[in-house]
């Protein structure tokens, strides 16, 4: 399994994408630097992704900062030692608190081995993560991308990616996830770099628009 570990990997992937799909050349030119966006694997990395579910980056970062201020390191043990009210007080919804509790139980019961996920195929990682309450395909794919570093993951249901691909490739304002997934198939085995490219493209567009 190829993984994305460095800026050099990003550059290699972008060059390969531009060769395989010339439509991406103007997207790459308009975007500028494409961030690596790697995070530590394990409980903390997954908890941070859960925190970010359906939130803007700014809102998610604010909640995460409050969690770190309250817990220190956001570990399984730290989460287990505080009450639901403490977690809610940091800004987590009741549903996300329940998701973290379910995650802690799954790990404690030996039903989920986060340390072992890095050696598994992507489909098996998705299956293992999605067996835990509150974790769906988006969360699993983001974990694969940023924590494990899988090079060939494209979360086609992500709204920002749908908007960016729709604008860049002329597919309409908000193309269906299935259509975006079909487009992304041609970017294999570098779909993880393509996802980073379109997130960066989306962010650049928002900055230029003042949004």
Secondary structure by P-SEA (a helix, b strand, c coil): ccccccaaaaaaaaaaaaaacccaaaaaaaccccccccccccaaaaaaaaaaccccaaaaaaaaaaaaaacccccaaaaaaccaaaaaaacccaaaaaaaaaaaaaaaaccccccccccccaaaaaaaaaccccccaaaaaaaaccccccccccccccaaaaaaaaaaacccccccaaaaaaaaccccccaaaaaaaaaaaaaaaaaaacc
